[in-house]
Amino acid sequence: MKAGARCFSALWTVHRLPARVRFRYVSCPHGDFADDVNALSRRIAGLPGVIGLRINPRARALVIRFDRGITGVERLREQLLALTPETGESAARASAALFLNPPKCRQPGGLAALLASAFLLPPALRLLVTAGLALPVLRKGARDFRDNGIGSHALEAAAVGISLLLRDTASASATVFMLELGEYLEESIVRRSDELLKHLLNPVDKEVWVERQGDELVVSVDEVIVGDTVIVGAGAIIPVDGTVLSGEAQVNEATMTGESAPVAKSRGDTALSGTHVEEGRLRIYAEQVGAHTAVARIADYVEQSLTAKSVAQLNAARLADRLVPWIVALAGASYAVSADWRRAAAVLQADYACALKLATPVAFKSAMYQAGKSGILVKGADALERLAEADTFVFDKTGTLSSGSMAVTDSIAFDTSYSAEDLICLAASVEEHYFHPMAMAVVEAARSMSGRHFNHKEVEFVVAHGVASIIDGQRIVVGSRHFIEDDEGIDVSPYRDTLDRLHCDGKTLLYIGFGGRLLGVLALRDVLRAESAATVARLRALGVGKIVMLTGDHAGRAAEFAAILGIDEYHADLLPESKAAIVQALKARGARIAFVGDGVNDAPALAVAHVGIAMQKGADVARLTADIALLEDDIARIADARALALAALERISANYRLTVGLNTAILSAAALGILTPVAASVLHNGSTIGILLNAVRRQTSGETFGMSYRCKRQEKLE
């Protein structure tokens, strides 16, 4: 070991709460000490004020809970950076400290062997050894009683203490073992549910290639700065958000977009962090690095979701705490009636806290993981709960119910020497050099009919107006009415009736002027998604009472869309700023609103809604503001998210009923003397583990849940 070596060469804060912090770290270059979780745990656990610790060596992450009265985030960071690898002597001292202050959860196998071996000893020594092994349970109960009053840990300690006072080492040993086994399995299940969520993301490589001053060199991912040229080859994870400078590659973007097929990337394309280069090589200009990348922001959402508590979770915890005094009273009453301390100890074995407090967050995390695997990013259990509570869904039409892309619906030539097909091909010949959505729609229409191509001179782009060129010595202009009429001086009045009719139908018009006259117009319209009507119908089946559409279209066109989709209410001719006001008005009438949008101007409405949902191709600000973001461009995922949310709440309700029913039965049997302390402990911990396993299992499918939900809803109505 080199003199002056440190455990970490770099450490930075990823997320912080009042008494909890998450760090990312880089190991020291002198060895892999930071990869030795046991050694690292011993060193960090010994720091002043540290009361809880979780280490993920693969993600290079530390999650530390601390006592704010003793230490703080910056103080912890300084101490961690100064931390040195332990020598043999310090390791021995740490081992002794761990023996005197055992960790929160010991391995049940080793504990069982120690408890069993104690029965080979004489009775007096057996009692002493059992008391020593029970010491962590007693200490934990004493601390819990000191800090929080009478709680579940205090009840457990009291049960063990009574058995020891009665010299009933069998009951005390069995109780200690079942408590440790239950806690070990509970923590394993909770940790598994946390890891499920974290596995939604690909870890970024620790080292990357960058090009600096013409040289290619390897640097730590933490050393990459904005403006660097990052080089990523086949098999690597893109570590930054940026723009491709050169190269070609096939990139798998499934982790970020939900799209399973690799996407071809070349100069000018956007590169997303966390995506995987399958073939090829790219030089990428780094625009967002470190904590500012898309993958880091999503990782932060996941971290927040692990700590955010839903209303259901808080209510369950409060109920569990309120029931503790009643259990103490029941234990006292059972002793008063029977004068049997064993009966009182049996009652104290069973409480509602473990299952009530753990099953709810585990069920939410399991649902959130399944949502992520289905292309839905849920930013916390409370978002899932609010989605289940929503009774009104409000859709911004463009980009949600409609695809956001245009299609040519009408081609009207005002010169009989040109056919409708000629008009489309003429416009497409100059529009093919322009990447506006309307231009792309015209080009696609021309391709579908395999029409002729008109040779032209260089194309002139007029920003926010259209394009112009020369064909057969005559000027052709394609664009807006303002461009044609005001800038080019072309008279459109003879065709006003036709133009007004198309405009009233809610169609967008593209004017084609040729040789100083209006040659014709192309009418385009936003295309409804094929699955929109089915999604609206499925939302109704999942208990949504009202569905509203917001659009800037004319009332006639909006009414047509509403009729096709089965929309209850629509608001047309809207300005962008009107959406949030409508959502506020619906909320004022008592509606719980799920708002679905995709644009920058949807962000205010997403923020004020009960729950906001952003489409996959939405603007960054919309996806950041929303509570739920789709990872693939499929509106059906909205109904999937609703089904998962309802299924999660149904499972939580079922677990609640199981918890109350089973523990009430165990408490009653214990109070009546039917159960011994050992039997009560086995039944209580066994039922808790069963309820947790039920919480973490795969959710019911959306269709099955939708059917059961409809049946229950109909029963209530009848």
ZAVEXPA-675347 format. One line per 8 residues: number of its first residue (from 1); their letters; for each residue x, y, z of C-alpha. Coordinates in nm, 3 decimals, padded with zeros to 5 digits. Example, Ala and Ser with C-alpha at 12.3 -4.5 7.8 and 13.67 -1.06 7.14 Angstrom:
2
1> AS> 01.230:-00.450:00.780; 01.367:-00.106:00.714
***
This chain:
718
1> MKAGARCF> 00.000:00.000:00.000; 00.143:00.335:-00.098; 00.190:00.595:00.171; -00.083:00.858:00.170; -00.318:00.642:-00.038; -00.685:00.733:-00.025; -00.997:00.526:-00.082; -01.140:00.774:-00.334
9> SALWTVHR> -00.974:00.995:-00.592; -01.298:01.182:-00.670; -01.635:01.218:-00.504; -01.937:01.428:-00.596; -02.292:01.474:-00.473; -02.566:01.334:-00.699; -02.872:01.383:-00.480; -02.937:01.505:-00.128
17> LPARVRFR> -03.220:01.514:00.126; -03.217:01.664:00.478; -03.071:01.346:00.635; -02.966:01.145:00.330; -02.710:01.192:00.054; -02.609:00.999:-00.255; -02.247:01.024:-00.374; -02.078:00.897:-00.689
25> YVSCPHGD> -01.710:00.810:-00.650; -01.396:00.718:-00.839; -01.167:00.466:-00.669; -00.810:00.557:-00.588; -00.557:00.444:-00.849; -00.355:00.243:-00.593; -00.582:-00.056:-00.567; -00.938:-00.179:-00.559
33> FADDVNAL> -01.008:-00.108:-00.194; -01.325:00.084:-00.282; -01.453:-00.232:-00.455; -01.424:-00.425:-00.126; -01.772:-00.352:00.002; -01.715:-00.505:00.344; -01.396:-00.310:00.410; -01.547:00.011:00.276
41> SRRIAGLP> -01.860:-00.040:00.487; -01.651:-00.078:00.801; -01.461:00.244:00.733; -01.764:00.457:00.645; -01.984:00.315:00.923; -01.723:00.437:01.171; -01.756:00.801:01.063; -01.933:01.027:01.317
49> GVIGLRIN> -02.305:01.064:01.254; -02.343:00.784:00.995; -02.656:00.581:01.079; -02.721:00.395:00.753; -02.525:00.299:00.443; -02.583:00.135:00.105; -02.301:00.081:-00.147; -02.341:-00.006:-00.516
57> PRARALVI> -01.987:-00.085:-00.641; -02.102:-00.137:-01.002; -02.256:00.210:-01.019; -01.984:00.357:-00.795; -02.253:00.497:-00.566; -02.279:00.554:-00.190; -02.611:00.625:-00.021; -02.559:00.747:00.336
65> RFDRGITG> -02.816:00.832:00.601; -02.681:01.054:00.876; -02.768:01.235:01.197; -02.798:01.605:01.109; -02.709:01.698:01.465; -02.366:01.539:01.427; -02.261:01.582:01.065; -02.365:01.718:00.724
73> VERLREQL> -02.316:01.654:00.353; -02.003:01.867:00.311; -01.846:01.732:00.629; -01.914:01.375:00.512; -01.765:01.450:00.173; -01.444:01.584:00.333; -01.417:01.280:00.560; -01.477:01.037:00.272
81> LALTPETG> -01.212:01.200:00.053; -00.968:01.178:00.345; -01.053:00.813:00.410; -00.754:00.577:00.384; -00.757:00.199:00.324; -00.743:00.006:00.648; -00.430:-00.179:00.752; -00.438:-00.519:00.914
89> ESAARASA> -00.441:-00.357:01.259; -00.725:-00.122:01.177; -00.917:-00.409:01.016; -00.886:-00.606:01.338; -01.011:-00.309:01.539; -01.300:-00.270:01.296; -01.387:-00.638:01.330; -01.386:-00.606:01.708
97> ALFLNPPK> -01.610:-00.300:01.682; -01.850:-00.491:01.462; -01.862:-00.773:01.720; -01.944:-00.525:01.995; -02.183:-00.327:01.770; -02.333:-00.582:01.529; -02.466:-00.463:01.193; -02.833:-00.402:01.141
105> CRQPGGLA> -02.901:-00.739:00.981; -02.689:-01.048:01.046; -02.674:-01.353:00.819; -02.952:-01.585:00.948; -02.752:-01.902:00.874; -02.464:-01.813:01.102; -02.698:-01.691:01.374; -02.899:-02.015:01.360
113> ALLASAFL> -02.580:-02.218:01.406; -02.478:-02.010:01.710; -02.822:-02.035:01.867; -02.837:-02.410:01.809; -02.490:-02.463:01.957; -02.596:-02.274:02.269; -02.828:-02.564:02.361; -02.523:-02.789:02.409
121> LPPALRLL> -02.410:-02.568:02.698; -02.517:-02.587:03.065; -02.841:-02.394:03.140; -02.671:-02.096:03.309; -02.418:-02.054:03.028; -02.687:-02.116:02.766; -02.887:-01.824:02.906; -02.579:-01.600:02.899
129> VTAGLALP> -02.497:-01.688:02.534; -02.859:-01.645:02.424; -02.872:-01.305:02.596; -02.551:-01.205:02.415; -02.694:-01.305:02.078; -03.017:-01.123:02.159; -02.830:-00.807:02.256; -02.870:-00.637:01.910
137> VLRKGARD> -03.248:-00.685:01.929; -03.259:-00.545:02.282; -03.037:-00.247:02.191; -03.241:-00.168:01.884; -03.562:-00.179:02.088; -03.412:00.047:02.354; -03.295:00.303:02.095; -03.633:00.295:01.922
145> FRDNGIGS> -03.813:00.347:02.254; -03.578:00.634:02.342; -03.615:00.809:02.006; -03.975:00.730:01.904; -04.157:00.596:02.206; -04.335:00.261:02.189; -04.280:00.114:01.842; -04.247:-00.221:01.669
153> HALEAAAV> -03.879:-00.267:01.763; -03.960:-00.189:02.125; -04.233:-00.457:02.119; -03.989:-00.713:01.977; -03.729:-00.629:02.241; -03.991:-00.659:02.516; -04.095:-01.004:02.391; -03.734:-01.126:02.389
161> GISLLLRD> -03.665:-00.964:02.725; -03.964:-01.136:02.889; -03.850:-01.475:02.755; -03.498:-01.418:02.893; -03.633:-01.312:03.232; -03.840:-01.632:03.242; -03.520:-01.826:03.146; -03.710:-01.952:02.840
169> TASASATV> -03.406:-01.969:02.613; -03.593:-02.171:02.348; -03.851:-01.895:02.297; -03.589:-01.620:02.312; -03.362:-01.799:02.062; -03.646:-01.876:01.821; -03.772:-01.518:01.841; -03.427:-01.369:01.776
177> FMLELGEY> -03.375:-01.602:01.481; -03.716:-01.529:01.326; -03.667:-01.155:01.371; -03.327:-01.167:01.201; -03.454:-01.398:00.925; -03.757:-01.176:00.864; -03.549:-00.858:00.860; -03.289:-01.015:00.631
185> LEESIVRR> -03.552:-01.125:00.380; -03.742:-00.797:00.407; -03.427:-00.597:00.337; -03.340:-00.829:00.049; -03.683:-00.776:-00.106; -03.666:-00.398:-00.060; -03.313:-00.390:-00.202; -03.427:-00.602:-00.495
193> SDELLKHL> -03.710:-00.361:-00.572; -03.462:-00.070:-00.562; -03.220:-00.250:-00.793; -03.502:-00.331:-01.036; -03.556:00.041:-01.089; -03.185:00.117:-01.120; -03.139:-00.155:-01.381; -03.356:00.044:-01.621
201> LNPVDKEV> -03.043:00.244:-01.704; -02.719:00.139:-01.872; -02.416:00.240:-01.666; -02.184:00.479:-01.850; -01.827:00.354:-01.893; -01.577:00.489:-01.637; -01.325:00.592:-01.902; -01.379:00.746:-02.244
209> WVERQGDE> -01.174:00.848:-02.547; -01.154:01.217:-02.628; -00.973:01.413:-02.895; -00.771:01.708:-02.767; -00.529:01.913:-02.979; -00.536:01.646:-03.247; -00.447:01.360:-03.011; -00.677:01.081:-02.895
217> LVVSVDEV> -00.643:00.999:-02.526; -00.830:00.812:-02.253; -00.971:01.018:-01.965; -01.208:00.954:-01.677; -01.571:01.022:-01.771; -01.573:01.284:-01.493; -01.301:01.482:-01.672; -01.503:01.532:-01.992
225> IVGDTVIV> -01.606:01.897:-02.036; -01.849:02.077:-02.265; -01.682:02.128:-02.602; -01.476:01.810:-02.592; -01.480:01.579:-02.894; -01.574:01.237:-02.756; -01.493:00.928:-02.961; -01.721:00.627:-02.916
233> GAGAIIPV> -01.669:00.291:-03.090; -01.864:-00.031:-03.123; -01.964:-00.184:-02.790; -01.933:00.140:-02.591; -02.194:00.348:-02.410; -02.223:00.711:-02.522; -02.127:00.917:-02.211; -02.250:01.262:-02.320
241> DGTVLSGE> -02.540:01.437:-02.492; -02.422:01.605:-02.809; -02.408:01.626:-03.186; -02.226:01.386:-03.418; -01.932:01.563:-03.586; -01.827:01.275:-03.811; -01.849:00.900:-03.852; -02.135:00.657:-03.899
249> AQVNEATM> -02.277:00.406:-03.653; -02.577:00.197:-03.560; -02.689:00.307:-03.214; -02.931:00.120:-02.988; -03.138:00.388:-02.813; -03.380:00.153:-02.636; -03.281:00.274:-02.288; -03.374:00.632:-02.374
257> TGESAPVA> -03.644:00.611:-02.642; -03.786:00.260:-02.612; -03.705:00.201:-02.982; -03.569:-00.153:-03.009; -03.427:-00.124:-03.362; -03.081:00.037:-03.392; -03.080:00.390:-03.535; -02.829:00.506:-03.797
265> KSRGDTAL> -02.628:00.806:-03.678; -02.408:01.034:-03.889; -02.293:01.396:-03.907; -02.547:01.639:-03.760; -02.751:01.376:-03.571; -02.820:01.397:-03.198; -02.635:01.155:-02.969; -02.791:01.064:-02.632
273> SGTHVEEG> -02.601:00.956:-02.324; -02.670:00.604:-02.203; -02.728:00.468:-02.556; -02.519:00.184:-02.696; -02.310:00.189:-03.015; -02.359:-00.149:-03.180; -02.161:-00.090:-03.499; -01.938:00.186:-03.631
281> RLRIYAEQ> -01.755:00.478:-03.475; -01.864:00.835:-03.393; -01.694:01.164:-03.309; -01.936:01.356:-03.087; -01.930:01.720:-02.980; -02.012:01.717:-02.605; -02.297:01.957:-02.524; -02.417:01.813:-02.191
289> VGAHTAVA> -02.182:01.625:-01.957; -02.193:01.469:-01.612; -02.505:01.542:-01.408; -02.654:01.747:-01.693; -02.687:01.459:-01.940; -03.022:01.298:-02.013; -02.921:00.967:-01.857; -02.805:01.143:-01.539
297> RIADYVEQ> -03.135:01.333:-01.513; -03.328:01.007:-01.549; -03.099:00.845:-01.292; -03.183:01.133:-01.059; -03.555:01.073:-01.118; -03.502:00.707:-01.027; -03.311:00.803:-00.713; -03.588:01.042:-00.611
305> SLTAKSVA> -03.849:00.776:-00.678; -03.674:00.548:-00.428; -03.723:00.801:-00.149; -04.049:00.975:-00.245; -04.339:00.857:-00.030; -04.693:00.829:-00.159; -05.003:00.918:00.039; -05.087:00.547:00.068
313> QLNAARLA> -04.741:00.476:00.209; -04.762:00.759:00.463; -05.112:00.651:00.569; -04.996:00.290:00.615; -04.702:00.403:00.830; -04.924:00.627:01.043; -05.178:00.345:01.092; -04.902:00.103:01.194
321> DRLVPWIV> -04.773:00.351:01.453; -05.121:00.414:01.592; -05.183:00.040:01.642; -04.872:-00.018:01.855; -05.021:00.114:02.184; -05.325:-00.113:02.134; -05.095:-00.415:02.105; -04.922:-00.317:02.428
329> ALAGASYA> -05.261:-00.281:02.594; -05.368:-00.623:02.462; -05.048:-00.781:02.601; -05.113:-00.619:02.938; -05.476:-00.737:02.938; -05.378:-01.093:02.848; -05.132:-01.101:03.138; -05.386:-00.948:03.377
337> VSADWRRA> -05.637:-01.220:03.289; -05.399:-01.517:03.279; -05.100:-01.408:03.494; -04.891:-01.577:03.222; -04.593:-01.375:03.096; -04.553:-01.615:02.802; -04.895:-01.519:02.675; -04.799:-01.151:02.695
345> AAVLQADY> -04.471:-01.226:02.515; -04.663:-01.406:02.238; -04.886:-01.101:02.189; -04.584:-00.873:02.164; -04.441:-01.091:01.884; -04.704:-00.976:01.637; -04.754:-00.621:01.514; -04.872:-00.455:01.196
353> ACALKLAT> -04.574:-00.229:01.132; -04.345:-00.440:00.911; -04.597:-00.543:00.650; -04.785:-00.213:00.648; -04.471:00.001:00.619; -04.277:-00.212:00.368; -04.535:-00.375:00.140; -04.669:-00.045:00.007
361> PVAFKSAM> -04.339:00.103:-00.124; -04.230:-00.237:-00.256; -04.555:-00.271:-00.454; -04.511:00.078:-00.600; -04.147:00.013:-00.695; -04.240:-00.317:-00.859; -04.507:-00.138:-01.064; -04.263:00.141:-01.156
369> YQAGKSGI> -04.009:-00.115:-01.273; -04.267:-00.288:-01.491; -04.370:00.051:-01.626; -04.008:00.128:-01.717; -03.974:-00.205:-01.897; -04.292:-00.116:-02.089; -04.155:00.219:-02.203; -04.300:00.440:-01.929
377> LVKGADAL> -04.082:00.641:-01.687; -04.270:00.713:-01.363; -04.103:00.976:-01.145; -04.205:00.847:-00.803; -04.471:00.644:-00.624; -04.683:00.954:-00.569; -04.707:01.005:-00.948; -04.835:00.649:-00.992
385> ERLAEADT> -05.086:00.702:-00.713; -05.211:01.028:-00.864; -05.247:00.862:-01.204; -05.473:00.599:-01.048; -05.680:00.873:-00.882; -05.728:01.078:-01.203; -06.089:01.088:-01.321; -06.040:01.328:-01.615
393> FVFDKTGT> -05.784:01.294:-01.896; -05.704:01.609:-02.094; -05.516:01.567:-02.425; -05.344:01.836:-02.623; -05.433:01.707:-02.972; -05.121:01.771:-03.177; -04.846:01.519:-03.106; -05.063:01.312:-02.872
401> LSSGSMAV> -05.396:01.208:-03.025; -05.250:01.305:-03.361; -04.905:01.202:-03.478; -04.780:01.558:-03.519; -04.694:01.486:-03.882; -04.883:01.627:-04.181; -05.041:01.452:-04.478; -05.167:01.596:-04.807
409> TDSIAFDT> -05.547:01.564:-04.827; -05.634:01.784:-05.128; -05.451:01.899:-05.440; -05.643:02.165:-05.632; -05.495:02.308:-05.953; -05.641:02.636:-06.083; -05.476:02.587:-06.424; -05.633:02.311:-06.634
417> SYSAEDLI> -05.300:02.233:-06.802; -05.179:02.090:-06.470; -05.333:01.788:-06.298; -05.360:01.741:-05.920; -05.065:01.500:-05.940; -04.859:01.750:-06.141; -04.921:02.013:-05.874; -04.792:01.785:-05.597
425> CLAASVEE> -04.485:01.684:-05.799; -04.410:02.043:-05.896; -04.417:02.152:-05.530; -04.219:01.846:-05.418; -03.943:01.914:-05.670; -03.844:02.231:-05.483; -03.964:02.128:-05.136; -03.743:01.816:-05.128
433> HYFHPMAM> -03.453:02.037:-05.021; -03.647:02.172:-04.722; -03.703:01.983:-04.394; -04.015:02.156:-04.267; -04.295:01.907:-04.170; -04.521:02.040:-04.447; -04.244:02.009:-04.705; -04.174:01.653:-04.595
441> AVVEAARS> -04.545:01.568:-04.626; -04.553:01.700:-04.985; -04.242:01.504:-05.079; -04.391:01.188:-04.926; -04.713:01.238:-05.126; -04.511:01.273:-05.449; -04.313:00.958:-05.371; -04.628:00.758:-05.310
449> MSGRHFNH> -04.756:00.835:-05.663; -04.416:00.798:-05.836; -04.474:01.125:-06.022; -04.234:01.318:-06.243; -03.955:01.540:-06.115; -03.935:01.900:-06.244; -03.582:02.027:-06.304; -03.514:02.359:-06.135
457> KEVEFVVA> -03.244:02.609:-06.054; -03.098:02.669:-05.708; -03.362:02.677:-05.435; -03.401:02.994:-05.228; -03.522:02.950:-04.867; -03.727:03.236:-04.727; -03.740:03.192:-04.349; -04.093:03.147:-04.208
465> HGVASIID> -04.242:03.194:-04.555; -04.147:02.918:-04.798; -03.916:02.835:-05.089; -03.858:02.973:-05.438; -03.677:02.862:-05.751; -03.683:02.878:-06.132; -03.847:02.612:-06.353; -03.848:02.652:-06.735
473> GQRIVVGS> -03.746:03.014:-06.693; -04.039:03.100:-06.464; -04.029:03.175:-06.091; -04.201:02.917:-05.872; -04.285:02.996:-05.510; -04.428:02.753:-05.256; -04.536:02.869:-04.911; -04.782:03.062:-04.700
481> RHFIEDDE> -05.059:03.292:-04.821; -04.867:03.589:-04.682; -04.564:03.488:-04.889; -04.766:03.445:-05.208; -05.001:03.740:-05.173; -04.801:04.010:-04.994; -04.439:03.932:-05.081; -04.485:03.798:-05.433
489> GIDVSPYR> -04.791:04.009:-05.525; -04.996:03.716:-05.657; -05.374:03.772:-05.654; -05.567:03.492:-05.476; -05.907:03.664:-05.458; -06.062:03.474:-05.755; -06.029:03.154:-05.555; -06.138:03.288:-05.217
497> DTLDRLHC> -06.443:03.059:-05.182; -06.236:02.745:-05.235; -05.963:02.866:-05.001; -06.213:02.960:-04.729; -06.385:02.622:-04.754; -06.057:02.435:-04.711; -05.959:02.664:-04.424; -06.292:02.607:-04.248
505> DGKTLLYI> -06.234:02.233:-04.275; -05.936:02.285:-04.046; -05.678:02.220:-04.316; -05.345:02.395:-04.354; -05.290:02.540:-04.701; -04.970:02.547:-04.903; -04.987:02.793:-05.193; -04.806:02.733:-05.524
513> GFGGRLLG> -04.735:03.038:-05.740; -04.587:02.995:-06.088; -04.506:03.266:-06.337; -04.674:03.535:-06.128; -05.009:03.360:-06.090; -05.167:03.122:-05.836; -05.124:02.777:-05.991; -05.299:02.589:-05.710
521> VLALRDVL> -05.307:02.493:-05.345; -05.226:02.181:-05.146; -05.431:02.115:-04.833; -05.265:01.930:-04.546; -05.394:01.800:-04.220; -05.252:01.656:-03.903; -05.297:01.276:-03.901; -05.472:01.103:-03.614
529> RAESAATV> -05.279:00.817:-03.459; -05.423:00.480:-03.555; -05.437:00.372:-03.190; -05.589:00.693:-03.045; -05.954:00.579:-03.055; -05.867:00.243:-02.896; -05.667:00.419:-02.623; -05.958:00.653:-02.542
537> ARLRALGV> -06.194:00.354:-02.521; -05.952:00.163:-02.299; -05.915:00.459:-02.063; -06.292:00.460:-02.020; -06.281:00.089:-01.940; -06.019:00.169:-01.676; -06.253:00.404:-01.492; -06.181:00.745:-01.649
545> GKIVMLTG> -06.503:00.944:-01.631; -06.428:01.229:-01.873; -06.190:01.280:-02.165; -06.117:01.630:-02.298; -05.931:01.747:-02.609; -05.756:02.083:-02.650; -05.667:02.210:-02.997; -05.593:02.517:-03.201
553> DHAGRAAE> -05.807:02.377:-03.485; -06.134:02.535:-03.592; -06.442:02.420:-03.403; -06.570:02.218:-03.700; -06.249:02.021:-03.735; -06.226:01.972:-03.358; -06.584:01.840:-03.352; -06.495:01.591:-03.627
561> FAAILGID> -06.193:01.465:-03.433; -06.396:01.442:-03.112; -06.665:01.235:-03.284; -06.410:00.996:-03.436; -06.232:00.942:-03.104; -06.530:00.946:-02.870; -06.415:01.258:-02.683; -06.657:01.400:-02.424
569> EYHADLLP> -06.553:01.764:-02.446; -06.328:01.972:-02.669; -06.193:02.326:-02.672; -06.100:02.466:-03.015; -05.931:02.778:-03.156; -05.702:02.784:-02.853; -05.393:02.992:-02.806; -05.101:02.808:-02.643
577> ESKAAIVQ> -05.138:02.996:-02.315; -05.506:02.896:-02.287; -05.434:02.532:-02.201; -05.320:02.585:-01.843; -05.622:02.812:-01.777; -05.861:02.537:-01.895; -05.688:02.280:-01.675; -05.717:02.519:-01.380
585> ALKARGAR> -06.087:02.570:-01.449; -06.149:02.194:-01.460; -05.957:02.152:-01.134; -06.169:02.424:-00.974; -06.475:02.211:-01.053; -06.323:01.923:-00.855; -06.173:01.719:-01.140; -05.854:01.521:-01.084
593> IAFVGDGV> -05.677:01.579:-01.412; -05.417:01.380:-01.601; -05.282:01.613:-01.871; -05.108:01.465:-02.177; -04.890:01.695:-02.387; -04.567:01.722:-02.579; -04.480:02.085:-02.656; -04.293:02.363:-02.482
601> NDAPALAV> -04.624:02.545:-02.438; -04.770:02.238:-02.263; -04.530:02.269:-01.968; -04.756:02.503:-01.761; -05.054:02.270:-01.804; -04.838:01.966:-01.719; -04.724:02.141:-01.402; -05.071:02.241:-01.273
609> AHVGIAMQ> -05.243:01.909:-01.352; -05.298:01.643:-01.086; -05.053:01.433:-01.288; -04.868:01.532:-01.608; -04.777:01.288:-01.887; -04.530:01.379:-02.162; -04.505:01.204:-02.498; -04.176:01.047:-02.609
617> KGADVARL> -04.111:01.299:-02.887; -04.205:01.592:-02.665; -03.991:01.895:-02.594; -03.730:01.861:-02.318; -03.910:02.110:-02.094; -04.234:01.909:-02.124; -04.059:01.583:-02.035; -03.881:01.744:-01.740
625> TADIALLE> -04.201:01.904:-01.609; -04.416:01.592:-01.643; -04.462:01.336:-01.365; -04.465:01.054:-01.619; -04.268:01.046:-01.946; -04.322:00.795:-02.225; -04.002:00.634:-02.353; -04.157:00.533:-02.685
633> DDIARIAD> -04.388:00.710:-02.928; -04.701:00.507:-02.859; -05.014:00.663:-02.711; -05.132:00.318:-02.599; -04.867:00.338:-02.326; -05.086:00.597:-02.150; -05.358:00.336:-02.098; -05.089:00.084:-01.995
641> ARALALAA> -04.965:00.328:-01.730; -05.319:00.379:-01.599; -05.375:00.003:-01.581; -05.048:-00.049:-01.394; -05.130:00.231:-01.150; -05.472:00.085:-01.073; -05.328:-00.265:-01.039; -05.064:-00.135:-00.796
649> LERISANY> -05.327:00.032:-00.576; -05.543:-00.280:-00.590; -05.248:-00.490:-00.478; -05.170:-00.245:-00.197; -05.533:-00.264:-00.085; -05.522:-00.645:-00.095; -05.198:-00.647:00.103; -05.354:-00.412:00.356
657> RLTVGLNT> -05.648:-00.647:00.405; -05.413:-00.945:00.434; -05.192:-00.765:00.686; -05.481:-00.658:00.907; -05.660:-00.993:00.882; -05.359:-01.219:00.944; -05.204:-01.011:01.222; -05.539:-00.966:01.396
665> AILSAAAL> -05.586:-01.343:01.390; -05.233:-01.400:01.525; -05.281:-01.141:01.801; -05.617:-01.289:01.901; -05.479:-01.643:01.915; -05.178:-01.526:02.117; -05.396:-01.333:02.363; -05.613:-01.642:02.414
673> GILTPVAA> -05.308:-01.858:02.484; -05.346:-02.065:02.168; -05.005:-01.960:02.034; -04.671:-01.980:02.209; -04.417:-01.696:02.161; -04.230:-01.915:01.912; -04.543:-01.993:01.708; -04.651:-01.629:01.712
681> SVLHNGST> -04.308:-01.519:01.590; -04.301:-01.778:01.311; -04.652:-01.692:01.191; -04.600:-01.316:01.212; -04.268:-01.307:01.028; -04.376:-01.570:00.778; -04.693:-01.380:00.688; -04.494:-01.055:00.654
689> IGILLNAV> -04.251:-01.216:00.410; -04.542:-01.364:00.213; -04.709:-01.023:00.185; -04.382:-00.864:00.067; -04.336:-01.133:-00.197; -04.691:-01.068:-00.314; -04.608:-00.697:-00.338; -04.302:-00.751:-00.557
697> RRQTSGET> -04.449:-01.007:-00.800; -04.542:-00.909:-01.155; -04.846:-00.685:-01.191; -05.171:-00.802:-01.346; -05.193:-00.726:-01.718; -05.378:-00.412:-01.815; -05.655:-00.597:-01.999; -05.722:-00.835:-01.709
705> FGMSYRCK> -05.720:-00.555:-01.457; -05.942:-00.340:-01.677; -06.201:-00.618:-01.685; -06.195:-00.667:-01.306; -06.209:-00.292:-01.252; -06.518:-00.260:-01.474; -06.691:-00.540:-01.283; -06.620:-00.379:-00.945
713> RQEKLE> -06.728:-00.037:-01.072; -07.055:-00.182:-01.204; -07.120:-00.354:-00.870; -07.079:-00.021:-00.689; -07.315:00.154:-00.930; -07.579:-00.115:-00.883
***
